[in-house]
Amino acid sequence: MVGPKTVVIIVSDGWERGDTTRLAHEMSVLHRRAYRVIWLNPLKGHQGYEPLAAGMAAALPYVDHFLPANTIESLERLKRTLAKLG
């Protein structure tokens, strides 16, 4: 159950294949139901990365916090982000 107190954490590189219409729809629903949506992308921590993949482009409008997930420091950043939400 996702409700108004739920923080959803998604860990993905966003490289969905094919039609992303359903992904965008489901992200929209998730965003409306959850308190916050956090997307952790291991590629985001690399210099020069841009979220150009179709999956990321479809999901990003519904993501509250788009964070890297490629180092211990990036996970510390997640911890700080979660602490601010509490």
N, CA, C and O atoms as a GROMACS GRO file, in nm:
protein
  344
    1MET      N    1   0.084  -0.118   0.000
    1MET     CA    2   0.000   0.000   0.000
    1MET      C    3   0.088   0.124   0.000
    1MET      O    4   0.180   0.137   0.081
    2VAL      N    5   0.059   0.211  -0.089
    2VAL     CA    6   0.127   0.340  -0.096
    2VAL      C    7   0.025   0.446  -0.054
    2VAL      O    8  -0.084   0.456  -0.109
    3GLY      N    9   0.065   0.524   0.045
    3GLY     CA   10  -0.025   0.626   0.095
    3GLY      C   11   0.046   0.758   0.114
    3GLY      O   12   0.162   0.772   0.076
    4PRO      N   13  -0.022   0.854   0.174
    4PRO     CA   14   0.032   0.989   0.186
    4PRO      C   15   0.153   1.002   0.280
    4PRO      O   16   0.214   1.108   0.287
    5LYS      N   17   0.188   0.896   0.351
    5LYS     CA   18   0.307   0.898   0.437
    5LYS      C   19   0.419   0.812   0.381
    5LYS      O   20   0.524   0.798   0.444
    6THR      N   21   0.400   0.756   0.263
    6THR     CA   22   0.496   0.664   0.203
    6THR      C   23   0.603   0.736   0.123
    6THR      O   24   0.572   0.822   0.041
    7VAL      N   25   0.728   0.700   0.148
    7VAL     CA   26   0.839   0.744   0.065
    7VAL      C   27   0.880   0.624  -0.019
    7VAL      O   28   0.923   0.521   0.034
    8VAL      N   29   0.868   0.636  -0.150
    8VAL     CA   30   0.901   0.529  -0.242
    8VAL      C   31   1.042   0.552  -0.294
    8VAL      O   32   1.075   0.662  -0.340
    9ILE      N   33   1.126   0.449  -0.288
    9ILE     CA   34   1.262   0.457  -0.341
    9ILE      C   35   1.274   0.358  -0.456
    9ILE      O   36   1.251   0.238  -0.439
   10ILE      N   37   1.309   0.409  -0.572
   10ILE     CA   38   1.328   0.327  -0.691
   10ILE      C   39   1.477   0.329  -0.723
   10ILE      O   40   1.539   0.435  -0.727
   11VAL      N   41   1.534   0.212  -0.746
   11VAL     CA   42   1.674   0.202  -0.786
   11VAL      C   43   1.677   0.143  -0.928
   11VAL      O   44   1.646   0.026  -0.948
   12SER      N   45   1.714   0.227  -1.024
   12SER     CA   46   1.714   0.184  -1.163
   12SER      C   47   1.796   0.281  -1.247
   12SER      O   48   1.811   0.398  -1.212
   13ASP      N   49   1.849   0.229  -1.358
   13ASP     CA   50   1.921   0.317  -1.450
   13ASP      C   51   1.826   0.384  -1.548
   13ASP      O   52   1.867   0.472  -1.624
   14GLY      N   53   1.700   0.345  -1.549
   14GLY     CA   54   1.600   0.409  -1.635
   14GLY      C   55   1.608   0.371  -1.781
   14GLY      O   56   1.546   0.436  -1.865
   15TRP      N   57   1.682   0.266  -1.813
   15TRP     CA   58   1.697   0.226  -1.953
   15TRP      C   59   1.586   0.131  -1.996
   15TRP      O   60   1.613   0.023  -2.047
   16GLU      N   61   1.460   0.172  -1.975
   16GLU     CA   62   1.347   0.092  -2.018
   16GLU      C   63   1.346   0.087  -2.170
   16GLU      O   64   1.387   0.181  -2.238
   17ARG      N   65   1.298  -0.023  -2.222
   17ARG     CA   66   1.292  -0.040  -2.367
   17ARG      C   67   1.147  -0.038  -2.413
   17ARG      O   68   1.056  -0.076  -2.339
   18GLY      N   69   1.129   0.007  -2.534
   18GLY     CA   70   0.994   0.005  -2.590
   18GLY      C   71   0.913   0.127  -2.549
   18GLY      O   72   0.967   0.231  -2.512
   19ASP      N   73   0.783   0.110  -2.556
   19ASP     CA   74   0.689   0.218  -2.528
   19ASP      C   75   0.690   0.250  -2.378
   19ASP      O   76   0.671   0.161  -2.295
   20THR      N   77   0.711   0.375  -2.344
   20THR     CA   78   0.717   0.415  -2.202
   20THR      C   79   0.588   0.481  -2.155
   20THR      O   80   0.584   0.541  -2.048
   21THR      N   81   0.483   0.470  -2.235
   21THR     CA   82   0.354   0.529  -2.198
   21THR      C   83   0.304   0.474  -2.065
   21THR      O   84   0.258   0.549  -1.979
   22ARG      N   85   0.312   0.344  -2.048
   22ARG     CA   86   0.263   0.284  -1.923
   22ARG      C   87   0.350   0.326  -1.805
   22ARG      O   88   0.299   0.352  -1.697
   23LEU      N   89   0.481   0.332  -1.825
   23LEU     CA   90   0.570   0.377  -1.719
   23LEU      C   91   0.531   0.517  -1.674
   23LEU      O   92   0.520   0.543  -1.554
   24ALA      N   93   0.510   0.607  -1.768
   24ALA     CA   94   0.471   0.744  -1.733
   24ALA      C   95   0.339   0.746  -1.657
   24ALA      O   96   0.325   0.819  -1.559
   25HIS      N   97   0.244   0.666  -1.701
   25HIS     CA   98   0.114   0.660  -1.633
   25HIS      C   99   0.129   0.608  -1.490
   25HIS      O  100   0.077   0.668  -1.396
   26GLU      N  101   0.201   0.498  -1.474
   26GLU     CA  102   0.217   0.439  -1.340
   26GLU      C  103   0.298   0.531  -1.248
   26GLU      O  104   0.271   0.537  -1.128
   27MET      N  105   0.397   0.601  -1.302
   27MET     CA  106   0.472   0.697  -1.221
   27MET      C  107   0.382   0.812  -1.177
   27MET      O  108   0.394   0.860  -1.065
   28SER      N  109   0.293   0.854  -1.264
   28SER     CA  110   0.197   0.959  -1.230
   28SER      C  111   0.108   0.915  -1.114
   28SER      O  112   0.086   0.991  -1.019
   29VAL      N  113   0.057   0.794  -1.122
   29VAL     CA  114  -0.027   0.739  -1.015
   29VAL      C  115   0.053   0.730  -0.885
   29VAL      O  116   0.005   0.770  -0.779
   30LEU      N  117   0.174   0.677  -0.894
   30LEU     CA  118   0.259   0.663  -0.777
   30LEU      C  119   0.288   0.799  -0.714
   30LEU      O  120   0.283   0.814  -0.592
   31HIS      N  121   0.318   0.897  -0.795
   31HIS     CA  122   0.348   1.031  -0.745
   31HIS      C  123   0.229   1.093  -0.672
   31HIS      O  124   0.246   1.161  -0.571
   32ARG      N  125   0.110   1.070  -0.723
   32ARG     CA  126  -0.010   1.124  -0.658
   32ARG      C  127  -0.038   1.055  -0.525
   32ARG      O  128  -0.088   1.119  -0.432
   33ARG      N  129  -0.006   0.927  -0.513
   33ARG     CA  130  -0.037   0.851  -0.392
   33ARG      C  131   0.068   0.864  -0.283
   33ARG      O  132   0.034   0.865  -0.164
   34ALA      N  133   0.194   0.875  -0.321
   34ALA     CA  134   0.304   0.872  -0.224
   34ALA      C  135   0.333   1.012  -0.171
   34ALA      O  136   0.299   1.113  -0.232
   35TYR      N  137   0.397   1.015  -0.055
   35TYR     CA  138   0.445   1.141   0.002
   35TYR      C  139   0.558   1.196  -0.084
   35TYR      O  140   0.558   1.314  -0.121
   36ARG      N  141   0.655   1.110  -0.117
   36ARG     CA  142   0.768   1.146  -0.201
   36ARG      C  143   0.813   1.025  -0.282
   36ARG      O  144   0.800   0.911  -0.237
   37VAL      N  145   0.865   1.051  -0.401
   37VAL     CA  146   0.925   0.948  -0.484
   37VAL      C  147   1.072   0.985  -0.504
   37VAL      O  148   1.104   1.093  -0.553
   38ILE      N  149   1.159   0.893  -0.465
   38ILE     CA  150   1.303   0.912  -0.481
   38ILE      C  151   1.353   0.810  -0.582
   38ILE      O  152   1.325   0.690  -0.569
   39TRP      N  153   1.425   0.856  -0.681
   39TRP     CA  154   1.482   0.766  -0.782
   39TRP      C  155   1.633   0.768  -0.766
   39TRP      O  156   1.697   0.874  -0.778
   40LEU      N  157   1.690   0.653  -0.739
   40LEU     CA  158   1.836   0.638  -0.729
   40LEU      C  159   1.886   0.576  -0.859
   40LEU      O  160   1.845   0.466  -0.897
   41ASN      N  161   1.973   0.648  -0.926
   41ASN     CA  162   2.024   0.601  -1.054
   41ASN      C  163   2.177   0.591  -1.045
   41ASN      O  164   2.243   0.693  -1.024
   42PRO      N  165   2.233   0.471  -1.061
   42PRO     CA  166   2.379   0.456  -1.052
   42PRO      C  167   2.454   0.533  -1.161
   42PRO      O  168   2.571   0.566  -1.142
   43LEU      N  169   2.390   0.562  -1.273
   43LEU     CA  170   2.456   0.635  -1.381
   43LEU      C  171   2.464   0.784  -1.351
   43LEU      O  172   2.553   0.853  -1.403
   44LYS      N  173   2.374   0.835  -1.269
   44LYS     CA  174   2.369   0.979  -1.241
   44LYS      C  175   2.497   1.030  -1.176
   44LYS      O  176   2.529   1.148  -1.187
   45GLY      N  177   2.569   0.944  -1.108
   45GLY     CA  178   2.691   0.986  -1.042
   45GLY      C  179   2.810   1.002  -1.135
   45GLY      O  180   2.916   1.046  -1.091
   46HIS      N  181   2.796   0.968  -1.261
   46HIS     CA  182   2.907   0.978  -1.355
   46HIS      C  183   2.905   1.114  -1.424
   46HIS      O  184   2.800   1.162  -1.466
   47GLN      N  185   3.022   1.173  -1.435
   47GLN     CA  186   3.035   1.304  -1.498
   47GLN      C  187   2.982   1.299  -1.641
   47GLN      O  188   3.013   1.208  -1.717
   48GLY      N  189   2.904   1.398  -1.676
   48GLY     CA  190   2.849   1.406  -1.810
   48GLY      C  191   2.718   1.332  -1.832
   48GLY      O  192   2.659   1.340  -1.940
   49TYR      N  193   2.673   1.258  -1.729
   49TYR     CA  194   2.547   1.184  -1.745
   49TYR      C  195   2.430   1.281  -1.763
   49TYR      O  196   2.420   1.382  -1.693
   50GLU      N  197   2.344   1.248  -1.856
   50GLU     CA  198   2.218   1.320  -1.875
   50GLU      C  199   2.108   1.216  -1.887
   50GLU      O  200   2.126   1.116  -1.956
   51PRO      N  201   1.994   1.238  -1.823
   51PRO     CA  202   1.884   1.140  -1.826
   51PRO      C  203   1.807   1.144  -1.957
   51PRO      O  204   1.691   1.186  -1.961
   52LEU      N  205   1.872   1.099  -2.064
   52LEU     CA  206   1.811   1.105  -2.197
   52LEU      C  207   1.739   0.977  -2.237
   52LEU      O  208   1.664   0.977  -2.335
   53ALA      N  209   1.761   0.868  -2.165
   53ALA     CA  210   1.693   0.742  -2.198
   53ALA      C  211   1.542   0.762  -2.187
   53ALA      O  212   1.495   0.839  -2.102
   54ALA      N  213   1.468   0.694  -2.270
   54ALA     CA  214   1.323   0.712  -2.275
   54ALA      C  215   1.257   0.684  -2.139
   54ALA      O  216   1.165   0.755  -2.100
   55GLY      N  217   1.305   0.583  -2.068
   55GLY     CA  218   1.248   0.551  -1.938
   55GLY      C  219   1.267   0.663  -1.838
   55GLY      O  220   1.175   0.697  -1.764
   56MET      N  221   1.387   0.719  -1.835
   56MET     CA  222   1.413   0.829  -1.743
   56MET      C  223   1.332   0.952  -1.780
   56MET      O  224   1.277   1.020  -1.694
   57ALA      N  225   1.326   0.981  -1.909
   57ALA     CA  226   1.249   1.096  -1.955
   57ALA      C  227   1.101   1.083  -1.917
   57ALA      O  228   1.037   1.182  -1.882
   58ALA      N  229   1.048   0.962  -1.924
   58ALA     CA  230   0.908   0.939  -1.888
   58ALA      C  231   0.886   0.948  -1.738
   58ALA      O  232   0.780   0.994  -1.694
   59ALA      N  233   0.982   0.906  -1.658
   59ALA     CA  234   0.967   0.901  -1.513
   59ALA      C  235   0.997   1.032  -1.443
   59ALA      O  236   0.931   1.066  -1.344
   60LEU      N  237   1.093   1.106  -1.491
   60LEU     CA  238   1.142   1.225  -1.418
   60LEU      C  239   1.036   1.328  -1.379
   60LEU      O  240   1.048   1.386  -1.271
   61PRO      N  241   0.935   1.353  -1.459
   61PRO     CA  242   0.835   1.452  -1.416
   61PRO      C  243   0.764   1.413  -1.286
   61PRO      O  244   0.702   1.498  -1.221
   62TYR      N  245   0.772   1.288  -1.248
   62TYR     CA  246   0.700   1.237  -1.131
   62TYR      C  247   0.795   1.200  -1.016
   62TYR      O  248   0.753   1.136  -0.920
   63VAL      N  249   0.919   1.240  -1.026
   63VAL     CA  250   1.021   1.209  -0.926
   63VAL      C  251   1.050   1.336  -0.846
   63VAL      O  252   1.077   1.442  -0.903
   64ASP      N  253   1.045   1.323  -0.714
   64ASP     CA  254   1.072   1.437  -0.627
   64ASP      C  255   1.220   1.459  -0.604
   64ASP      O  256   1.266   1.573  -0.594
   65HIS      N  257   1.295   1.351  -0.595
   65HIS     CA  258   1.440   1.358  -0.572
   65HIS      C  259   1.507   1.259  -0.665
   65HIS      O  260   1.484   1.139  -0.657
   66PHE      N  261   1.592   1.310  -0.754
   66PHE     CA  262   1.665   1.228  -0.849
   66PHE      C  263   1.811   1.230  -0.805
   66PHE      O  264   1.880   1.331  -0.821
   67LEU      N  265   1.858   1.118  -0.749
   67LEU     CA  266   1.988   1.114  -0.684
   67LEU      C  267   2.077   1.005  -0.744
   67LEU      O  268   2.028   0.906  -0.797
   68PRO      N  269   2.208   1.025  -0.735
   68PRO     CA  270   2.301   0.919  -0.778
   68PRO      C  271   2.302   0.805  -0.676
   68PRO      O  272   2.262   0.822  -0.561
   69ALA      N  273   2.349   0.691  -0.720
   69ALA     CA  274   2.362   0.574  -0.632
   69ALA      C  275   2.483   0.492  -0.676
   69ALA      O  276   2.472   0.374  -0.709
   70ASN      N  277   2.598   0.558  -0.677
   70ASN     CA  278   2.716   0.488  -0.726
   70ASN      C  279   2.833   0.488  -0.628
   70ASN      O  280   2.936   0.428  -0.656
   71THR      N  281   2.819   0.555  -0.516
   71THR     CA  282   2.926   0.559  -0.417
   71THR      C  283   2.866   0.559  -0.276
   71THR      O  284   2.746   0.576  -0.258
   72ILE      N  285   2.953   0.538  -0.178
   72ILE     CA  286   2.908   0.547  -0.039
   72ILE      C  287   2.858   0.690  -0.010
   72ILE      O  288   2.758   0.707   0.059
   73GLU      N  289   2.927   0.790  -0.062
   73GLU     CA  290   2.884   0.929  -0.042
   73GLU      C  291   2.745   0.953  -0.099
   73GLU      O  292   2.665   1.025  -0.039
   74SER      N  293   2.715   0.893  -0.213
   74SER     CA  294   2.581   0.912  -0.270
   74SER      C  295   2.474   0.849  -0.179
   74SER      O  296   2.363   0.901  -0.170
   75LEU      N  297   2.508   0.740  -0.114
   75LEU     CA  298   2.413   0.680  -0.020
   75LEU      C  299   2.402   0.763   0.107
   75LEU      O  300   2.295   0.766   0.169
   76GLU      N  301   2.509   0.830   0.146
   76GLU     CA  302   2.503   0.924   0.258
   76GLU      C  303   2.410   1.040   0.222
   76GLU      O  304   2.335   1.089   0.307
   77ARG      N  305   2.415   1.083   0.097
   77ARG     CA  306   2.326   1.189   0.051
   77ARG      C  307   2.181   1.145   0.061
   77ARG      O  308   2.094   1.222   0.102
   78LEU      N  309   2.154   1.020   0.025
   78LEU     CA  310   2.019   0.965   0.041
   78LEU      C  311   1.978   0.971   0.187
   78LEU      O  312   1.866   1.010   0.219
   79LYS      N  313   2.068   0.932   0.274
   79LYS     CA  314   2.038   0.935   0.418
   79LYS      C  315   2.000   1.076   0.463
   79LYS      O  316   1.903   1.094   0.537
   80ARG      N  317   2.076   1.177   0.419
   80ARG     CA  318   2.045   1.315   0.454
   80ARG      C  319   1.910   1.359   0.396
   80ARG      O  320   1.834   1.430   0.461
   81THR      N  321   1.883   1.317   0.273
   81THR     CA  322   1.756   1.351   0.210
   81THR      C  323   1.639   1.292   0.289
   81THR      O  324   1.539   1.359   0.314
   82LEU      N  325   1.654   1.165   0.328
   82LEU     CA  326   1.547   1.100   0.406
   82LEU      C  327   1.529   1.167   0.541
   82LEU      O  328   1.416   1.182   0.588
   83ALA      N  329   1.638   1.208   0.604
   83ALA     CA  330   1.630   1.273   0.734
   83ALA      C  331   1.552   1.405   0.723
   83ALA      O  332   1.477   1.440   0.814
   84LYS      N  333   1.570   1.478   0.614
   84LYS     CA  334   1.499   1.604   0.594
   84LYS      C  335   1.349   1.581   0.573
   84LYS      O  336   1.268   1.668   0.605
   85LEU      N  337   1.313   1.465   0.520
   85LEU     CA  338   1.173   1.435   0.496
   85LEU      C  339   1.099   1.399   0.623
   85LEU      O  340   0.977   1.416   0.633
   86GLY      N  341   1.174   1.349   0.722
   86GLY     CA  342   1.114   1.302   0.847
   86GLY      C  343   1.064   1.412   0.929
   86GLY      O  344   1.010   1.389   1.038
   0.00000   0.00000   0.00000
